[in-house]
Amino acid sequence: MKYNFDEVVNRRNTYSMKWDGGEFLKQVGLTERYDEETIPLFTADMDLPVPQPLLDALHKTVDHKIFGYSIFPPEYFEAIQHWFKKRHDRDIKKEEIVYSPGTVHAVNVAVRALTKPGDGIIIQRPVYPPFTSAVEGNGRIVRNNALKADENGYYTIDFEDFEAKAKEENTTMFILCNPHNPVGRIFKEEELKRLSDICAENGVIIVADEIHGDLIRQNQTFTPIAKVANQLDHIVTCTAINKTFNVAGLHCTNVIITNPEVRKTFSKAMGMHLPSPFTVSALIAAYREGEDWLEQLKEYLDGTMEWVVNFLAENMPNVKVTIPEGTYVMWMDFSRYNLTPEEVHDRIYNKANVLLEDGKMFGEEGLQYQRICLPSPRPIIKEAFERIAKEFADVK
């Protein structure tokens, strides 16, 4: 079927953190202003309807009328195996799959289970803020292997620095984000292999967050790090339907761990988590029947990103931006306006009344940046950028 992603679905009064969470967002310091006119584009969930087969599966679950404790049927694991073999040519064994109610939760469990207090953990800033929280909040030390941006905003890995940090005596883990949030890089096979080799040589466990691996541009290819690594004993991979199919509220992350001892340690720390029957229904339907929807979504997101780049070039040429290789976020550099980060924030959040994420949340490398999440109907995106452009019209 043909999906209409331009359709605006009113999400207010639906318990949405994005559209109903104004007081909470003020309390945590994300914004000072939030009202009925706010356009929230700060968080990575979509304002777009999910695939029809997924809806049908959830309706069938509702129609059963009983929502008791649930298990993972064979079809659950078979759907995961089918998807990753077909989409990424990766073979996954049933016993390698460990369920988690969320990816951030899984990363925190991995940190606590597989490292010790005081250990160093490598992250690559500017990066998703919960990575820092998972390290520092659990009494570990951040080893920042900052990504390097060229004049066009294209980010690469500083391998010399990475290897030096991996060799430090108490460095025991590397949290990889691929595709990278927020800079949008899909790391190449040779980059992933080199990262894996360095970590294997130095006894560093890799926790790979690959939950955006299906959300890539139509001309791009995503490769799981486990597919190119010379060995897999040191690799823990987080996968999820949450981002791909817009079901974050159903809490479904699957952690792939080949090494049985690492898996045993991780699983013990994770504890028992039973799924919702809606989670099971959603995953089976999404991975078995959601591919057509995903291809249409990718085409729509590509069109939105092209529109954003063209709009900024014409109306806000001082904003430096590139289309990301993966994810549905865009990393916008406002440094050429010669405004402070606070002044940029005020014009966007308070005056334009558009809610993004300040780059400083991703590390000091992001001070002059703003992250925007673009999986909303294009009319919403257009209104947001028109508001922002109006507030910067007087800045040369």
RORODREN-434780 format. One record per residue (C-alpha): residue number from 1; x, y, z; chain. Coordinates in pm, whole numbers, plus 32768, in hexadecimal, padded with zeros to 4 digits. Layout:
N
<NUM, <X, Y, Z>, 'A'>
...
***
This chain:
396
<1, <8000, 8000, 8000>, 'A'>
<2, <8064, 8169, 7FD1>, 'A'>
<3, <809D, 822C, 8112>, 'A'>
<4, <8054, 83A0, 8135>, 'A'>
<5, <8166, 8428, 8214>, 'A'>
<6, <80EF, 858C, 81DB>, 'A'>
<7, <7FBC, 8541, 82B0>, 'A'>
<8, <7FCF, 8602, 83F8>, 'A'>
<9, <7F59, 852D, 851C>, 'A'>
<10, <7F04, 85F2, 8655>, 'A'>
<11, <7FD1, 8557, 876E>, 'A'>
<12, <7F67, 8643, 8883>, 'A'>
<13, <7EB2, 85A3, 89A9>, 'A'>
<14, <7F3B, 844B, 8953>, 'A'>
<15, <803B, 8434, 8A71>, 'A'>
<16, <814E, 849A, 897E>, 'A'>
<17, <828E, 8513, 8A23>, 'A'>
<18, <82D0, 85DC, 88EA>, 'A'>
<19, <817D, 8688, 88CD>, 'A'>
<20, <80F3, 8678, 8A32>, 'A'>
<21, <822F, 8687, 8B03>, 'A'>
<22, <8261, 87FE, 8B18>, 'A'>
<23, <8275, 8819, 8C92>, 'A'>
<24, <8369, 86F8, 8CA6>, 'A'>
<25, <8442, 878A, 8B92>, 'A'>
<26, <844F, 88D7, 8C49>, 'A'>
<27, <84AC, 882B, 8D8E>, 'A'>
<28, <85D2, 8773, 8CF2>, 'A'>
<29, <864F, 88B4, 8C51>, 'A'>
<30, <861A, 885D, 8AE4>, 'A'>
<31, <854E, 8995, 8AA3>, 'A'>
<32, <84BA, 8AC6, 8B50>, 'A'>
<33, <838A, 8AE0, 8A71>, 'A'>
<34, <828E, 89D3, 8A1E>, 'A'>
<35, <8125, 8A19, 89C1>, 'A'>
<36, <8019, 89B3, 88C9>, 'A'>
<37, <80D7, 8A5E, 87AD>, 'A'>
<38, <8223, 89AF, 87EE>, 'A'>
<39, <82A9, 88D1, 86D9>, 'A'>
<40, <8374, 87C1, 8788>, 'A'>
<41, <847F, 8726, 86AB>, 'A'>
<42, <8572, 86C7, 87BB>, 'A'>
<43, <8542, 8554, 87F3>, 'A'>
<44, <8571, 8428, 8716>, 'A'>
<45, <8415, 83A9, 86E6>, 'A'>
<46, <8347, 83DB, 85AE>, 'A'>
<47, <8207, 849E, 8578>, 'A'>
<48, <81B8, 83A5, 8464>, 'A'>
<49, <80C4, 827D, 846F>, 'A'>
<50, <815A, 8121, 848D>, 'A'>
<51, <8139, 800F, 8383>, 'A'>
<52, <7FD9, 7F8A, 834D>, 'A'>
<53, <803F, 7E1D, 838E>, 'A'>
<54, <80C6, 7E8B, 84E0>, 'A'>
<55, <7F7D, 7F39, 852F>, 'A'>
<56, <7EBD, 7E05, 84C4>, 'A'>
<57, <7F8F, 7D2B, 85AA>, 'A'>
<58, <7F54, 7E14, 86D1>, 'A'>
<59, <7DDD, 7E1C, 868D>, 'A'>
<60, <7DDD, 7CA0, 868D>, 'A'>
<61, <7E8D, 7CA4, 87DE>, 'A'>
<62, <7D8C, 7D9B, 8867>, 'A'>
<63, <7C6C, 7CCB, 87E3>, 'A'>
<64, <7CE5, 7BA3, 88B0>, 'A'>
<65, <7C7D, 7C70, 89E4>, 'A'>
<66, <7D7E, 7BDD, 8AD7>, 'A'>
<67, <7ED9, 7C72, 8B0F>, 'A'>
<68, <7F89, 7B8C, 8C02>, 'A'>
<69, <80F5, 7B2E, 8C34>, 'A'>
<70, <818C, 7ADD, 8AE3>, 'A'>
<71, <82AA, 7A10, 8A57>, 'A'>
<72, <8383, 7A22, 8922>, 'A'>
<73, <82F9, 7924, 8829>, 'A'>
<74, <83D9, 7886, 8720>, 'A'>
<75, <8345, 7977, 8621>, 'A'>
<76, <83DC, 7A9C, 86DF>, 'A'>
<77, <8541, 7A1D, 86B4>, 'A'>
<78, <84FF, 79A6, 8552>, 'A'>
<79, <8489, 7B03, 84F0>, 'A'>
<80, <85CB, 7B9E, 8577>, 'A'>
<81, <86A0, 7A9D, 84C2>, 'A'>
<82, <85DC, 7ACF, 837E>, 'A'>
<83, <85FE, 7C4B, 8387>, 'A'>
<84, <8772, 7C58, 83CB>, 'A'>
<85, <87C3, 7B4C, 82CD>, 'A'>
<86, <86F4, 7BF2, 81BE>, 'A'>
<87, <874A, 7D5D, 8207>, 'A'>
<88, <88B1, 7D43, 8285>, 'A'>
<89, <8926, 7BE6, 8222>, 'A'>
<90, <896B, 7B99, 838E>, 'A'>
<91, <892D, 7A42, 8422>, 'A'>
<92, <88B0, 7A4B, 8589>, 'A'>
<93, <8874, 791B, 8665>, 'A'>
<94, <8744, 7911, 8746>, 'A'>
<95, <8815, 78DE, 887F>, 'A'>
<96, <88DC, 7A1B, 8833>, 'A'>
<97, <87AA, 7AFC, 885F>, 'A'>
<98, <876A, 7BA0, 89B1>, 'A'>
<99, <8635, 7C78, 89DE>, 'A'>
<100, <8646, 7DCE, 8A82>, 'A'>
<101, <852B, 7EC8, 8AB9>, 'A'>
<102, <8604, 7FD9, 8A21>, 'A'>
<103, <8755, 8028, 8989>, 'A'>
<104, <87BF, 8127, 8A90>, 'A'>
<105, <8768, 8025, 8B98>, 'A'>
<106, <8835, 7F1F, 8AE1>, 'A'>
<107, <8964, 8004, 8AC9>, 'A'>
<108, <8953, 804E, 8C3E>, 'A'>
<109, <8936, 7EDC, 8C8E>, 'A'>
<110, <8A62, 7E92, 8BB0>, 'A'>
<111, <8B31, 7F9E, 8C5E>, 'A'>
<112, <8ADD, 7F16, 8DB8>, 'A'>
<113, <8B03, 7DA9, 8D59>, 'A'>
<114, <8C36, 7DAE, 8C7A>, 'A'>
<115, <8D10, 7EBF, 8D17>, 'A'>
<116, <8D79, 7F26, 8E76>, 'A'>
<117, <8D56, 8074, 8F2D>, 'A'>
<118, <8E78, 8154, 8EC5>, 'A'>
<119, <8EA3, 80AD, 8D71>, 'A'>
<120, <8EC9, 8188, 8C3D>, 'A'>
<121, <8DC2, 8173, 8B2B>, 'A'>
<122, <8DF7, 820B, 89D3>, 'A'>
<123, <8CE2, 82D7, 8933>, 'A'>
<124, <8CF2, 83B4, 87FF>, 'A'>
<125, <8C69, 8510, 883B>, 'A'>
<126, <8B9F, 85C5, 87CD>, 'A'>
<127, <8AC4, 849C, 8827>, 'A'>
<128, <896F, 843A, 88B0>, 'A'>
<129, <896A, 84C3, 8A17>, 'A'>
<130, <88FE, 837E, 8AC6>, 'A'>
<131, <8A4E, 82E6, 8A67>, 'A'>
<132, <8AFA, 83DD, 8B4C>, 'A'>
<133, <89F7, 839E, 8C59>, 'A'>
<134, <8A28, 8225, 8C3D>, 'A'>
<135, <8B9C, 8253, 8C79>, 'A'>
<136, <8BA8, 8361, 8D82>, 'A'>
<137, <8A62, 82FF, 8E2A>, 'A'>
<138, <8AEF, 81A5, 8E6F>, 'A'>
<139, <8C3A, 821D, 8EFC>, 'A'>
<140, <8D0A, 81E6, 8DC4>, 'A'>
<141, <8DEE, 82DF, 8D10>, 'A'>
<142, <8DAA, 8375, 8BB9>, 'A'>
<143, <8EC0, 834D, 8ABB>, 'A'>
<144, <8E53, 843C, 89A9>, 'A'>
<145, <8ECE, 83E2, 884E>, 'A'>
<146, <8E37, 8518, 87B0>, 'A'>
<147, <8DD0, 84FC, 8645>, 'A'>
<148, <8E7A, 85F4, 855A>, 'A'>
<149, <8DAE, 86CD, 846D>, 'A'>
<150, <8E3A, 875A, 832A>, 'A'>
<151, <8DD3, 88A7, 828F>, 'A'>
<152, <8CA0, 8801, 81F7>, 'A'>
<153, <8C27, 876F, 833D>, 'A'>
<154, <8C90, 860A, 82E9>, 'A'>
<155, <8D05, 854D, 841D>, 'A'>
<156, <8E1B, 844A, 8431>, 'A'>
<157, <8EBE, 837E, 8543>, 'A'>
<158, <900B, 83E3, 85DE>, 'A'>
<159, <909C, 8284, 85E1>, 'A'>
<160, <91E8, 82EA, 867B>, 'A'>
<161, <9131, 837B, 87A6>, 'A'>
<162, <9041, 8252, 87B0>, 'A'>
<163, <915B, 8156, 87C0>, 'A'>
<164, <920F, 821C, 88CD>, 'A'>
<165, <90D7, 8220, 89A4>, 'A'>
<166, <9095, 80AE, 8965>, 'A'>
<167, <91F5, 805D, 89DC>, 'A'>
<168, <91C5, 810D, 8B2A>, 'A'>
<169, <91D2, 800B, 8C3C>, 'A'>
<170, <9075, 8042, 8CC7>, 'A'>
<171, <8FBD, 806F, 8B7C>, 'A'>
<172, <8ECF, 7F47, 8B65>, 'A'>
<173, <8DAD, 7FB2, 8A83>, 'A'>
<174, <8D5A, 8079, 894E>, 'A'>
<175, <8BF4, 80EA, 890A>, 'A'>
<176, <8BCC, 8108, 8792>, 'A'>
<177, <8AAC, 81C7, 86F5>, 'A'>
<178, <8A78, 815D, 858B>, 'A'>
<179, <89CE, 8201, 84D5>, 'A'>
<180, <8A4F, 8317, 85B1>, 'A'>
<181, <895D, 83F2, 8672>, 'A'>
<182, <8968, 851C, 863B>, 'A'>
<183, <8A69, 8545, 8522>, 'A'>
<184, <89C5, 8444, 843E>, 'A'>
<185, <8AFA, 8383, 83D1>, 'A'>
<186, <8ADC, 821B, 8363>, 'A'>
<187, <8C36, 8197, 83A8>, 'A'>
<188, <8CDB, 80DF, 8289>, 'A'>
<189, <8D3C, 7F72, 829B>, 'A'>
<190, <8EAE, 7FC3, 82B4>, 'A'>
<191, <8E6B, 80B5, 83D3>, 'A'>
<192, <8D9D, 7FB2, 848F>, 'A'>
<193, <8E9D, 7EA1, 8458>, 'A'>
<194, <8FB3, 7F81, 84D8>, 'A'>
<195, <8EE9, 7FE1, 860D>, 'A'>
<196, <8E9F, 7E74, 8651>, 'A'>
<197, <9008, 7E08, 8626>, 'A'>
<198, <908B, 7F16, 8710>, 'A'>
<199, <8F8D, 7EB8, 8819>, 'A'>
<200, <8FD0, 7D41, 87F7>, 'A'>
<201, <9147, 7D77, 8816>, 'A'>
<202, <9119, 7E40, 8955>, 'A'>
<203, <9007, 7D7A, 8A04>, 'A'>
<204, <8F00, 7E88, 89CD>, 'A'>
<205, <8D95, 7E1C, 89B3>, 'A'>
<206, <8CC8, 7ECB, 88A5>, 'A'>
<207, <8B5E, 7F23, 88EE>, 'A'>
<208, <8AD5, 7F80, 8797>, 'A'>
<209, <8998, 8051, 878C>, 'A'>
<210, <8915, 8001, 8630>, 'A'>
<211, <87A8, 805B, 8666>, 'A'>
<212, <87A9, 8155, 8543>, 'A'>
<213, <883A, 8051, 8455>, 'A'>
<214, <86FD, 8039, 8386>, 'A'>
<215, <86C8, 81B2, 8376>, 'A'>
<216, <87C1, 8206, 8267>, 'A'>
<217, <87B8, 82CA, 8125>, 'A'>
<218, <874A, 820D, 7FF2>, 'A'>
<219, <88A3, 8222, 7F55>, 'A'>
<220, <8956, 81A4, 808C>, 'A'>
<221, <89AC, 804D, 811B>, 'A'>
<222, <89C5, 7FF9, 828C>, 'A'>
<223, <8AAF, 7EE7, 8305>, 'A'>
<224, <8A96, 7E5A, 8468>, 'A'>
<225, <8BEA, 7E58, 8511>, 'A'>
<226, <8BBE, 7CE7, 8566>, 'A'>
<227, <8BB2, 7C97, 83F3>, 'A'>
<228, <8D11, 7D1C, 83AB>, 'A'>
<229, <8DC4, 7CD3, 84F3>, 'A'>
<230, <8ECF, 7BC5, 84F1>, 'A'>
<231, <8E3B, 7B3C, 8632>, 'A'>
<232, <8CF7, 7B77, 86EF>, 'A'>
<233, <8D4B, 7B1D, 8858>, 'A'>
<234, <8D73, 7C8B, 88BC>, 'A'>
<235, <8C3F, 7D16, 8809>, 'A'>
<236, <8AE8, 7D5F, 88A0>, 'A'>
<237, <89EC, 7DEB, 87A5>, 'A'>
<238, <88AD, 7EA7, 87F8>, 'A'>
<239, <8798, 7E91, 86F4>, 'A'>
<240, <8630, 7F09, 870B>, 'A'>
<241, <84E8, 7F39, 8654>, 'A'>
<242, <84AA, 8072, 8724>, 'A'>
<243, <854C, 816D, 863B>, 'A'>
<244, <8516, 80B9, 84F0>, 'A'>
<245, <83A0, 8088, 8518>, 'A'>
<246, <8346, 81A1, 860C>, 'A'>
<247, <82E5, 80C4, 8732>, 'A'>
<248, <83C2, 814F, 8848>, 'A'>
<249, <829A, 8136, 8935>, 'A'>
<250, <8295, 7FBB, 8909>, 'A'>
<251, <83F4, 7F8F, 899B>, 'A'>
<252, <84A3, 7E98, 88BA>, 'A'>
<253, <861E, 7E7E, 88A4>, 'A'>
<254, <86D1, 7D3C, 884B>, 'A'>
<255, <883B, 7D18, 88B3>, 'A'>
<256, <890E, 7C2A, 87E4>, 'A'>
<257, <8A2F, 7B88, 88A2>, 'A'>
<258, <8AF8, 7A6F, 8802>, 'A'>
<259, <8BE7, 7A2B, 8922>, 'A'>
<260, <8B2C, 7940, 8A12>, 'A'>
<261, <8BE7, 79B5, 8B49>, 'A'>
<262, <8BAA, 7B24, 8AFB>, 'A'>
<263, <8A3E, 7AD1, 8AAE>, 'A'>
<264, <8A18, 7A17, 8BF7>, 'A'>
<265, <8AAB, 7B3B, 8CBD>, 'A'>
<266, <89D7, 7C3A, 8C03>, 'A'>
<267, <8897, 7B6C, 8C22>, 'A'>
<268, <88C8, 7B3D, 8D98>, 'A'>
<269, <88F0, 7CB3, 8DC5>, 'A'>
<270, <87C6, 7CF9, 8CE3>, 'A'>
<271, <86E4, 7C19, 8DB1>, 'A'>
<272, <8596, 7B94, 8D3E>, 'A'>
<273, <84CB, 7C7B, 8C60>, 'A'>
<274, <838C, 7BEF, 8BCB>, 'A'>
<275, <8304, 7C96, 8A93>, 'A'>
<276, <81B5, 7D39, 8A5F>, 'A'>
<277, <80DB, 7C70, 8970>, 'A'>
<278, <80CF, 7DAD, 889E>, 'A'>
<279, <824C, 7DAC, 8888>, 'A'>
<280, <8251, 7C48, 8806>, 'A'>
<281, <813C, 7C8C, 870A>, 'A'>
<282, <81E1, 7DCB, 8693>, 'A'>
<283, <8339, 7D36, 8659>, 'A'>
<284, <82BB, 7C08, 8599>, 'A'>
<285, <81DE, 7CE0, 84BA>, 'A'>
<286, <82E5, 7DEF, 8484>, 'A'>
<287, <8402, 7D05, 842A>, 'A'>
<288, <8325, 7C22, 8354>, 'A'>
<289, <824A, 7D23, 82A4>, 'A'>
<290, <82DA, 7E7E, 82DE>, 'A'>
<291, <83DD, 7E92, 81CB>, 'A'>
<292, <8302, 7F43, 80CA>, 'A'>
<293, <82A5, 804E, 81C9>, 'A'>
<294, <8413, 807E, 8225>, 'A'>
<295, <847B, 80B7, 80BC>, 'A'>
<296, <8368, 81BB, 8092>, 'A'>
<297, <83D3, 825F, 81D8>, 'A'>
<298, <853E, 8275, 8168>, 'A'>
<299, <84D3, 831A, 8023>, 'A'>
<300, <8401, 8414, 80E5>, 'A'>
<301, <8519, 8464, 81DB>, 'A'>
<302, <860C, 8495, 80BC>, 'A'>
<303, <851C, 858F, 8022>, 'A'>
<304, <84F6, 8649, 816A>, 'A'>
<305, <866C, 8662, 8198>, 'A'>
<306, <869C, 86E5, 8037>, 'A'>
<307, <8590, 87EA, 807C>, 'A'>
<308, <863F, 8854, 81BF>, 'A'>
<309, <8791, 887A, 8116>, 'A'>
<310, <86FB, 8949, 7FFC>, 'A'>
<311, <8630, 8A1F, 80EC>, 'A'>
<312, <875F, 8A6B, 81C4>, 'A'>
<313, <8838, 8ABA, 8094>, 'A'>
<314, <8739, 8BBA, 8021>, 'A'>
<315, <86BF, 8C4A, 816A>, 'A'>
<316, <87CE, 8C03, 826F>, 'A'>
<317, <8915, 8BD1, 81B1>, 'A'>
<318, <89DD, 8C07, 82EF>, 'A'>
<319, <8960, 8ABA, 8375>, 'A'>
<320, <8A51, 89AB, 830B>, 'A'>
<321, <89AB, 885A, 82DD>, 'A'>
<322, <89D5, 8719, 8219>, 'A'>
<323, <88E1, 8601, 81D4>, 'A'>
<324, <8934, 84E6, 82C8>, 'A'>
<325, <898B, 8391, 823D>, 'A'>
<326, <88AB, 82F1, 8343>, 'A'>
<327, <87B0, 8341, 8459>, 'A'>
<328, <8695, 843C, 8435>, 'A'>
<329, <8746, 854E, 84F6>, 'A'>
<330, <87FC, 8679, 8464>, 'A'>
<331, <8924, 8723, 850B>, 'A'>
<332, <891E, 8899, 84C5>, 'A'>
<333, <8A4B, 897C, 84F9>, 'A'>
<334, <89EB, 8AE2, 8559>, 'A'>
<335, <8B4E, 8B5D, 85A0>, 'A'>
<336, <8B5F, 8C47, 8474>, 'A'>
<337, <8A51, 8D24, 850D>, 'A'>
<338, <8B4B, 8D96, 8615>, 'A'>
<339, <8A41, 8D75, 8721>, 'A'>
<340, <8A6F, 8CCB, 886D>, 'A'>
<341, <89CC, 8B74, 8899>, 'A'>
<342, <88DD, 8C1A, 898C>, 'A'>
<343, <8877, 8D1F, 8888>, 'A'>
<344, <883C, 8C0F, 8782>, 'A'>
<345, <876F, 8B4D, 887F>, 'A'>
<346, <8699, 8C7B, 88D5>, 'A'>
<347, <8645, 8CC6, 876A>, 'A'>
<348, <85E0, 8B5F, 8720>, 'A'>
<349, <853F, 8AE5, 8863>, 'A'>
<350, <84A3, 8C1F, 88F2>, 'A'>
<351, <8460, 8D02, 87C6>, 'A'>
<352, <8422, 8C08, 86AD>, 'A'>
<353, <8385, 8B18, 87AA>, 'A'>
<354, <842C, 89EB, 870C>, 'A'>
<355, <84C1, 88E9, 87F5>, 'A'>
<356, <8608, 8846, 8783>, 'A'>
<357, <8732, 87C6, 884C>, 'A'>
<358, <8855, 88AA, 88A2>, 'A'>
<359, <899D, 8820, 8822>, 'A'>
<360, <8A45, 884C, 8975>, 'A'>
<361, <897E, 8720, 89EF>, 'A'>
<362, <8A55, 8649, 8908>, 'A'>
<363, <8B9F, 86C8, 8994>, 'A'>
<364, <8C6C, 8805, 8974>, 'A'>
<365, <8CA6, 87B0, 8804>, 'A'>
<366, <8B39, 8807, 87C9>, 'A'>
<367, <8B2D, 8960, 8868>, 'A'>
<368, <8AD5, 8A19, 8727>, 'A'>
<369, <89EA, 890A, 86A6>, 'A'>
<370, <887C, 88AE, 86B4>, 'A'>
<371, <87ED, 8752, 867B>, 'A'>
<372, <869D, 8732, 85D0>, 'A'>
<373, <85D2, 85F1, 85A5>, 'A'>
<374, <8527, 85F3, 8451>, 'A'>
<375, <8430, 84CC, 8446>, 'A'>
<376, <82FA, 85A6, 844B>, 'A'>
<377, <8206, 8600, 8334>, 'A'>
<378, <82B1, 86F6, 824C>, 'A'>
<379, <81B2, 880A, 828F>, 'A'>
<380, <8223, 880A, 83FD>, 'A'>
<381, <8391, 8812, 839B>, 'A'>
<382, <8357, 8930, 82A9>, 'A'>
<383, <82A0, 8A01, 83AC>, 'A'>
<384, <83B5, 89C5, 84A9>, 'A'>
<385, <84C7, 8A39, 83BC>, 'A'>
<386, <83FF, 8B64, 8347>, 'A'>
<387, <83D9, 8BD2, 84B1>, 'A'>
<388, <854B, 8BA4, 84F6>, 'A'>
<389, <85B5, 8C5C, 83BA>, 'A'>
<390, <84DB, 8D83, 841A>, 'A'>
<391, <858F, 8DA4, 8567>, 'A'>
<392, <86E6, 8DA6, 84C1>, 'A'>
<393, <868C, 8E92, 83A3>, 'A'>
<394, <872F, 8FBD, 8451>, 'A'>
<395, <887A, 8F06, 8493>, 'A'>
<396, <898B, 8F29, 838F>, 'A'>
***
